[in-house]
């Protein structure tokens, strides 16, 4: 699949942004996720959603970010509220195997490294920039 993110922008601390990820095909049977990478930092996983809508989140965004997709499974979203400067970075959407969401849960639990999960996501977008100022 080819993926296209949108919605990245600049925001103030405490503000909100909504990212979208539109694929060029139906991917309702796969795992979908958001990753982010700050300058000079390693890419990190932010959230995932599986085929039945089960979601997982990094502790750093839990309670502030919400991952979702439309009923047709054609577009994925990341609603980001209560933004913090540390949320600044390039945000990427990714689509992976149906088992990828299971590995995401283990990553968020600290049992897997990034190297264990990224190979399970075969399709990546080009990224959309989010900048949060204090």
ZAMARGU-4260 file (C-alpha; in steps of 0.2 Angstrom, whole numbers, plus 5000, padded with zeros to 4 digits):
<rodrens>
0) 5000/5000/5000 | 5005/5018/4998 | 5000/5029/5012 | 4998/5048/5013 | 4998/5057/5030
5) 4991/5074/5032 | 4986/5086/5046 | 5003/5090/5053 | 5005/5108/5059 | 5011/5120/5072
10) 5002/5121/5089 | 5004/5128/5106 | 5006/5118/5122 | 4989/5112/5127 | 4982/5113/5109
15) 4975/5099/5097 | 4979/5092/5080 | 4971/5078/5070 | 4982/5068/5059 | 4975/5058/5044
20) 4982/5043/5035 | 4974/5038/5018 | 4980/5023/5009 | 4977/5019/4991 | 4968/5003/4995
25) 4958/4994/5007 | 4967/4987/5022 | 4954/4982/5035 | 4962/4966/5039 | 4979/4973/5044
30) 4986/4982/5059 | 4988/5001/5057 | 4999/5012/5068 | 5007/5029/5071 | 5025/5031/5074
35) 5035/5047/5077 | 5053/5053/5076 | 5060/5069/5084 | 5076/5077/5077 | 5091/5067/5083
40) 5080/5054/5091 | 5075/5036/5088 | 5059/5033/5080 | 5046/5027/5092 | 5029/5019/5091
45) 5014/5030/5097 | 4998/5020/5094 | 4991/5005/5085 | 4974/4999/5080 | 4969/4982/5074
50) 4956/4975/5063 | 4943/4974/5077 | 4947/4991/5084 | 4958/4986/5098 | 4970/5000/5102
55) 4986/5002/5111 | 4996/5017/5116 | 5013/5023/5122 | 5012/5028/5140 | 5018/5046/5135
60) 5002/5049/5125 | 4989/5038/5134 | 4974/5049/5139 | 4979/5062/5127 | 4980/5054/5109
65) 4966/5044/5101 | 4969/5032/5086 | 4954/5028/5076 | 4949/5023/5058 | 4933/5026/5048
70) 4920/5013/5047 | 4926/5007/5030 | 4944/5006/5036 | 4949/5018/5022 | 4957/5031/5033
75) 4966/5031/5050 | 4966/5046/5062 | 4976/5052/5076 | 4968/5064/5087 | 4981/5073/5098
80) 4975/5083/5113 | 4984/5092/5127 | 4999/5093/5116 | 5016/5095/5124 | 5033/5101/5116
85) 5039/5084/5118 | 5026/5078/5105 | 5036/5088/5092 | 5042/5077/5078 | 5038/5069/5061
90) 5023/5057/5062 | 5022/5042/5051 | 5008/5030/5048 | 5011/5012/5044 | 5002/4997/5039
95) 5007/4979/5045 | 5003/4961/5046 | 4988/4957/5057 | 5000/4951/5070 | 5009/4967/5071
100) 4997/4974/5083 | 5001/4960/5095 | 5020/4965/5094 | 5015/4983/5097 | 5007/4978/5114
105) 5023/4970/5119 | 5033/4985/5113 | 5023/4996/5124 | 5025/4984/5138 | 5044/4986/5137
110) 5046/4968/5131 | 5051/4971/5113 | 5062/4984/5105 | 5059/4995/5090 | 5069/4983/5079
115) 5057/4969/5084 | 5041/4978/5077 | 5046/4989/5063 | 5050/4974/5051 | 5031/4969/5053
120) 5025/4985/5045 | 5028/4984/5026 | 5020/5000/5021 | 5025/5018/5027 | 5020/5035/5023
125) 5032/5050/5020 | 5027/5058/5037 | 5019/5074/5042 | 5027/5087/5054 | 5020/5091/5071
130) 5028/5106/5080 | 5022/5110/5098 | 5028/5126/5105 | 5028/5131/5123
</rodrens>
